Amino acid sequence: MQRTKGIKRAQFLAGLASAGLAAAVLPAGEARATQGSSGQPRGAQRGLRHHGVVYTVGEGETPGTAFSAARMRKDIRAIRDELHADTVDVTGDGVERLTATAAEAAERGLRVWLQPTLGDVPERDILEHLAETGRFAERLRRQGAAVDLSVGCEFWLFVPGIVPGETVFERIRNLRDGTVDPVAVQRRLDRFTAKAAAVGRSVFHGRLSYAAAQDDEVDWRLFDIVGIDYYSYFPHKADYLRELSRYLRWGKPLAITEFGTCAYVGAPRTAGMGWDVVDFDKKPPEIKGDLVRSERTQAACLMQLLDVFSSMDLYAVMAFEFVTPDAPHRPGDPRHDLDMASYAVTKTIEDRPDAPDSGWHWEPKEAFHALARRYRHARTGRRSGQAS
């Protein structure tokens, strides 16, 4: 396969913000649900089974943040031994990066949620990228690794041809301008989702899923696990439970494929738009307004959401995300502290700020420590339950 460059998630999010699209524009459809005689969805498990984190692989925006296999291996060990996660969501583009990271995670005894997300390239390339990644996932599964395969995320903007436009930015502009027929978009989305599911099934024989935006209409009969990128904000737990319960109506296990917030006061109330505080027209990029950095705010939000998730019948949750190398923390320089706009539970520290080839390392945020305590407790409790 010819190597193609996919759009970076940060670029996608920045474009989405510029269009004023805070949520999915597609209509929410009726749930195609089935329930067992007890009223509980078929396939659901009691309690929260798997606790994980999203680990994004990619080329990197500068020479200093390019993908490094050695760094990745250290990160995977930290995810297991320091964060105490039992699952890692390996996502991004590049078959070599995805498979190397998945293999390392499996070797370290972690459950692998493998999710290729090549975007803004021809449909054929996206499906071929999925097929190559899925074949590797099947090899890992046959070797005894715990692996789930997600066929991608939020196709309606990442995949050309669903929404008119050659690039993600053109597609966003068309959505903003109201020049899109939502019925036709949904029809094309359904067609591509079915193709992706068929490709996934043809190469992978374990559990199959897809990461949808919260309001997407998806035929979940195509998949074994419902996957939702979840960024709602409510003041009360009951409101979360009410909203999340609708995703259980398909009678499938539910995975929260992304959740989290940024590290500044007020970020959780943005309901998933916390990253939209950076002016990328400035050189270097600047934080807009007078934000107050607060790692405690980020940690408290994650714990609140985990309290909600732990009270439900969920298959897995994956905090977004482990590290964001291209959003460095600048202590004492809040105007350029891009880490405030990052969802990462670690902060990137540059050795030589503003040097493209600068080395860097990450340090844990308060959210990292809070997750580690919760995940360690969950692992200990699970082992105790197995022993008893």
N, C-alpha and C positions, 0 to 999 in steps of 0.2 A: 504494500500500500504506500502511495506517495504521501510523505509527511505533510500535513496541512496545519496551519496555525488557527486555533480556535479563539474566539473572543474571550478575554479575561472577564471574570465575574465582576470585578470592580468597574470595568468599562461598561458592562451591561447595566449595573446598578446606577452608575452616574447618568447614563442615557435615559434610564427609566425615570429618574428624578427630574431631569430636565423637561420631560414630557408631562410631568404632573400626574403620573400614574402611580398612585400609592397602593393599588390593589389590582388584582386580575380583572380584566374588562369582560371576560366571558361570563355568560349567565350561568348561575348554579342550577344544575338539573335535578330532577327527582332521583333519589337514591334507588338503585336497583338492588334491593336488599332481600335477604332471606334470613330467618331466625329459626333457631331450634325450638323445640317444644317448651323448653324452660324459659324462653324469652331472651336468653343470652345469645349473642352472635356465634354462629358456628365457627370454630377455629380459634376463638379467643382464649387467652390464657389468664388465669387469675393473677393479678399483680403485674408489676413491671419486670419483664424478663431480662432485658439486656440494656446496659448502660454504656453509652459510647460518646465519641467525639468525631467531628468531621476533620479529615486531613486532606487538604487540597494539594494536588501535584500540578505543576505547570512549568513553563519555561522561565518565569520570573521576568520582571520588568527592567532589571538592570543586570550587568554582569555579576554584581555582588550577590544578587538574590536568585540567580539561576539555580535550577534543581541540582541537588547534590545527593548522590546515593549514600555517601558516608553520613551526611547530616540527617537524611531520612532515617537511617538505621538507628541513630541515637534518639531521634524523636519517637520512633515506634517503641523503643525500650522505655522511654519516659512515659509514654501513654499507658503502658502496662504497669510499670513499677512505681511511678510517682503519681500519676493521675488515677491509677487503679481502675481504669476502664476495662471492660471485657470485650468491647466491640470498637472497631475503627471503620468509619465510613471513608473509604479511599475514593476520592472523586477528582475530576479534572480531565485533561486531555493528554494524549500521547500514550500509545499502547505500552511502550517500554517503561515509562514512568509508572503507569498504573499497575502493570504486572509485577514490576520489581517491588513496589511498595506493598502490594497485596501478598506477595510471597513472603516478605519479611514479617508482616503482621501474622500470617498463618504460622510461620515457623516459631514465632514467639507465643503461640497459643491463643491469640486473639481471634474472636469471630470477625470475619471480613464482610462488610457491606460494600460491594464493588460497584461503582457508579460512573461509567464513562460519560463525559459531558462535552464532547466536541461540538462546537456550534459555529454558525455563520459561514458554513461551507456547504457544498452541494449535498443533497439528501443521500445520494449513493455513498459519499465518503463517511457520513455520520453512521449509516447502517453498517458499513464495512468496519469502521472503528469499533462499533458495538460488538460485531460478530467476533473480531479478533480478541477483544477483551473477554467476551463471554466464553470463548473456547478455553482460554487460560483459567477462568473461574471454574469451569467444569473439570479441568485437570486437577486443580487444587482440591475440589470437592471429592473426586475419586481417590485422591491420596489421603482422604480422611479429615481434611480441614473443614471447619464450619464456615460456609460461604453462602451469602445471599447475593443475587444479582439484580441491580436496578438498571433499567434500560435507558435512563437519562432523567432530566428534570425540565419542567416548564417548557415543553416543546413549542408552544404557541409563539414564543418570542425567539427562541434559540435556533429554530429550524426554518431556513428560508422556504418560502412557498406556502406557508400556512397563513401568515399575515403578509400582504403585499409589501415588497421592498427588498432591495438587494442586500442590505446590511441591517443589523439589529437597530441602528439609529434611524434608518429610513422606515423600518416597520413601526418603530415607536412614533415617529412623526405622523405616519398615516393613521395610527390609532388615535393620536391626539387630535388630528384634524377631522376625525369623523368620516373618513373616506372608505371605511372598511365595512363590509357586509358581515355582521356577526354570525349569521346563519351559515354563510359560506365558510367563514373561518372555522366554525365548529365542525363542519363537515370535513374540511381538510385536516383539522386536528385529529378527529376520530380516525381518519384514514391512516395518517402517519403513526399514530399511537398503536393501531392494530398491526401495522408493518413492523414496528419496533418490537412489539410483543412476540410476533411470529419469529423474528430473527432471534430474539432471546431464547425462545422455546426450542429453536432448531439446534442451538449449540450448548444450552445449559439445561440440566435436568433437576436442579434444585429449586428453591423458592424464588419466584420472580416478582419484581415490584417496579415502581415508577415513583418519582418524587414530583408531586403536583403542587401548584400553588393552591392556597386555601379555597378559592372560589372556582377552581377549574371543574368543568364537567368531564368526568372520566368514566369509561365503562370498566369498572373494576372487576368484572367477570373475566377479563383478560389476564388478571394477575392473582397471585397467591397472597400478597400483602399489600394493604393500602398504605401509601407513603405520602405524607403531608409535610411541606415546609411551613412551619407554624410560627407566626409572629404577632399574634393578637395581644392586646393589653386590656385587662379588666381590673377594676378595683376589688372584686370579690371572687372567691374561688368558685362559687356556684355558677357564675357566668362562664367561666372556662369550661366547666363540666357540661353545661348546657350546649355550648358550641361544639365541643369535641365529640359529644355523644352522637352527632349526626354522621360522623365518619365510621362509626361502628355498625351502622345499619346495613352495610353490605354483607355482613356475616363473615368478614375477613379479619385476620389480625391487623392491628394498626401500628405503624411505625411513624414516629415523629422524626423526619429525616433532617430537619434543621430546627433549632430554637436558640434564642439568646438575645442579647442586646449589647449596646456599646457602653463605654466607661465614662459617662458624664451625667451630671444631674439632669433628670428629665428624659433620658434616652428611652426608658421602657414605654413612656406614654406616646412615643412616635409610632408604635405598633408596626415595627419593621422598617421604618424610614430613618432610623438613627444614623445611618451612614451618609445621609444627605446634608452634611454640614461642612463639606470641603469645597472650596473654590479652586477648581482645577485650571481656571484661566490664569491664575496668578502663577508666577515662576519664582520660587518654588510654590507648590500648592499651599493654601492657607485655610485654617479653620475659620468658618464664618461666625460672627457674633462673639459674645464673651462667655463661652462655655466654661463650666466648672468641672474639672476632671474629678471623677468619683468611681474608683474601682469598687467601692462598697455598694454603689447603686447597681452595678452590673452583677455582682455576686448575689445580692439580695433578690434580684429578678430571677436569676437562674434557680435559686433555691425555692422561690415561690412556684415557679413552673414545675419543678421536680416534685414538689408536694402534690400538685394537681395530678401529674402523670402517674405518680406512685399509687394514687387512690383509684386508678382505672385499670382496665384489662388491656394493657399495651404490650406489644411485642418488643419494641425497642425505642429508645430515644437517643438522638445524636446532637450534642451541643455543637453549635456553630461558632467558632471553629478553633483548632488547636493553635495555629500561628498564622500571621499575615505579614510576611517579610517586607512587603512594599509599603507598609504603613508604620514607620518607625516611631518610637516614643522619644520625645525630646524633653527631658526634664528641664524645668525652668524656662521653657519656651512654648507656652500654651498656644500661640498663634500657629506654630508648625508641629504641634504634637498630633500627628495624624493617627496615632494609636487610639486617640479618643473616639475616632470614627470607625474603629475596627471592632468586630465582634469576637476577636480572638481572646482566648483565656490566658494567653501569654503576651508579653510586650517585647517587641523587637528593639534591641539596643545596637546602634551602629558603632563600630570602632572609630570611624572617621566620618561624621555626619556630612552629607551632601556629596561624598565621593562615590561615583558609580560602582567602583570596584571594591568598596569598603567591605571588610569582613563584619560580621554581626553575630550576636547570640540572642537567645530569648531568656527572659526571666518570668517566673510565674506571677500572675496577677492575683488579687484576692479571689476572683472567680475560680481560678485554678485550684487554690487551696480548699475552697468551699466544695467544689465538685469532688476533689480527691477524698475529702472526709466522707461525703455522701456515698461515693462509689465504693470506697473501702468498706464502709458499713454494710452496703448491699452485698458485696462479695463475701464478707464474713458471715452474714446472716444466711446466705445461700449455702455456704459450706456447712454451717451448723445444721441447717435443715436437712441436707443430704446425709450428714452423719447420723442424725437421729432417725 
